[in-house]
Amino acid sequence: MKTFEWRSSSAEETDAFAERLGSLLKAGDVLTLEGDLGAGKTTFTKGLAKGLEVKRTVNSPTFTIMKEYQGRLPLYHMDVYRVEDEFEDLGFDEYFNGDGVCVVEWAHLIADQLPEERLELSINYVGEQARRFELKPKGERYELLCEEIF
């Protein structure tokens, strides 16, 4: 499996990169986001939403677990930090196999529940504004998507 790396020197660059990725997403796509607090997971998701033509303001679903936004495709933005063992009761699998795009923050906490094919993104600090993005495609669809972006 290939790994792709990209560096951003600002929130604006992150936004533009994520918007481009969002414009290429299709129904049923699942992206997982990992990274330190404040690394830019929500900033990235805001850009992704632009690429999906979402008009509403996107913010973190930390205390609501999931927020749904309508655009070219529905965007299901999930934060499973506080979910842990309750996952199966929440029906996320219906979203993973649904008609929208799923973005899952802190996905490692429910790794055994995620679809086998997905795009894993890790965001790490490399400076005050700079970030390193590591993209790990799991499945041919996501490898092709990464090749198109890079």
C-alpha positions as CSV (number, residue, x, y, z in Angstrom):
1,M,0.0,0.0,0.0
2,K,1.3,3.4,-1.0
3,T,1.5,6.3,1.4
4,F,1.1,9.9,0.2
5,E,2.5,12.9,2.0
6,W,1.6,16.6,1.7
7,R,2.7,19.6,3.7
8,S,0.7,22.7,4.4
9,S,2.1,26.0,5.7
10,S,-1.2,27.6,6.5
11,A,-4.9,27.0,7.2
12,E,-5.6,28.5,3.8
13,E,-3.5,25.9,2.1
14,T,-5.1,23.1,4.1
15,D,-8.5,24.5,3.1
16,A,-7.7,24.5,-0.6
17,F,-6.2,21.0,-0.5
18,A,-9.2,19.6,1.3
19,E,-11.6,21.4,-1.1
20,R,-9.9,19.8,-4.1
21,L,-10.2,16.4,-2.4
22,G,-13.9,17.0,-1.6
23,S,-14.6,17.9,-5.2
24,L,-13.5,14.4,-6.2
25,L,-15.4,12.4,-3.6
26,K,-18.3,10.0,-4.4
27,A,-21.2,8.6,-2.5
28,G,-20.0,5.9,0.0
29,D,-16.5,7.4,0.5
30,V,-15.1,7.1,4.0
31,L,-12.2,9.2,5.3
32,T,-10.7,8.8,8.7
33,L,-8.9,11.7,10.5
34,E,-6.3,11.3,13.2
35,G,-4.1,14.0,14.7
36,D,-3.3,15.9,17.9
37,L,-5.9,18.3,19.3
38,G,-5.8,21.5,17.3
39,A,-3.8,19.9,14.4
40,G,-6.5,20.9,11.9
41,K,-9.0,18.1,11.6
42,T,-12.0,20.4,11.6
43,T,-10.2,22.9,9.4
44,F,-9.6,20.1,6.9
45,T,-13.2,19.0,7.1
46,K,-14.4,22.6,6.4
47,G,-12.4,22.6,3.2
48,L,-13.7,19.1,2.3
49,A,-17.3,20.5,2.8
50,K,-16.6,23.3,0.3
51,G,-15.6,20.7,-2.3
52,L,-18.9,18.9,-1.6
53,E,-20.7,22.2,-2.1
54,V,-21.9,22.4,1.5
55,K,-23.2,25.9,2.2
56,R,-23.6,25.7,6.0
57,T,-20.9,26.4,8.5
58,V,-19.1,23.2,9.5
59,N,-17.9,22.8,13.1
60,S,-16.7,20.0,15.3
61,P,-19.3,17.4,16.3
62,T,-17.3,16.7,19.6
63,F,-20.4,16.8,21.9
64,T,-23.0,15.6,19.4
65,I,-21.0,12.7,17.9
66,M,-22.2,13.4,14.4
67,K,-23.3,16.4,12.3
68,E,-24.9,16.0,8.9
69,Y,-24.6,18.6,6.1
70,Q,-26.3,18.7,2.7
71,G,-24.3,19.6,-0.4
72,R,-23.6,17.9,-3.7
73,L,-23.5,14.8,-1.5
74,P,-24.5,14.5,2.2
75,L,-21.5,15.0,4.5
76,Y,-21.6,13.0,7.7
77,H,-18.9,14.4,10.1
78,M,-18.4,12.1,13.0
79,D,-16.3,12.6,16.1
80,V,-16.1,9.2,17.9
81,Y,-13.7,10.4,20.7
82,R,-16.4,9.8,23.3
83,V,-18.2,6.8,21.7
84,E,-16.0,3.8,22.4
85,D,-18.2,0.8,23.3
86,E,-21.5,2.5,22.3
87,F,-20.6,2.4,18.6
88,E,-22.8,-0.5,17.6
89,D,-25.9,1.2,19.1
90,L,-25.4,4.3,17.0
91,G,-25.9,2.8,13.5
92,F,-22.8,4.4,11.9
93,D,-22.5,1.4,9.6
94,E,-25.7,2.7,7.8
95,Y,-23.8,5.9,7.1
96,F,-20.6,4.1,5.9
97,N,-22.7,2.2,3.3
98,G,-25.0,5.2,2.5
99,D,-25.4,7.9,-0.1
100,G,-23.0,10.4,1.4
101,V,-19.4,10.9,2.4
102,C,-18.3,10.0,6.0
103,V,-15.5,11.8,7.8
104,V,-14.6,10.1,11.1
105,E,-12.3,11.9,13.6
106,W,-10.5,9.7,16.1
107,A,-11.3,6.7,14.0
108,H,-8.7,4.5,15.7
109,L,-11.1,4.1,18.6
110,I,-13.6,2.2,16.4
111,A,-11.1,0.7,14.0
112,D,-12.7,-2.8,14.0
113,Q,-16.0,-1.2,13.0
114,L,-14.7,0.8,10.0
115,P,-15.2,-0.3,6.4
116,E,-12.2,-2.2,5.1
117,E,-11.8,0.3,2.2
118,R,-11.2,3.9,3.2
119,L,-8.8,6.8,3.1
120,E,-6.9,7.3,6.3
121,L,-5.5,10.8,7.0
122,S,-3.1,11.7,9.7
123,I,-2.4,15.4,10.5
124,N,0.7,16.3,12.4
125,Y,2.3,19.6,13.6
126,V,5.6,20.5,11.9
127,G,5.5,24.2,13.0
128,E,3.2,26.8,14.4
129,Q,1.1,27.0,11.2
130,A,2.7,24.1,9.2
131,R,1.2,20.6,9.1
132,R,2.2,17.3,7.5
133,F,-0.6,15.2,6.0
134,E,-0.1,11.5,5.6
135,L,-2.7,9.8,3.4
136,K,-3.0,6.0,3.4
137,P,-5.4,4.6,0.9
138,K,-7.0,1.3,1.7
139,G,-8.5,0.0,-1.5
140,E,-8.1,0.7,-5.2
141,R,-10.7,3.5,-5.2
142,Y,-8.7,5.5,-2.7
143,E,-5.3,4.7,-4.3
144,L,-6.7,6.2,-7.6
145,L,-8.1,9.2,-5.7
146,C,-4.7,9.9,-4.1
147,E,-2.9,9.5,-7.4
148,E,-5.4,12.0,-9.0
149,I,-4.7,14.6,-6.2
150,F,-1.0,14.2,-6.2
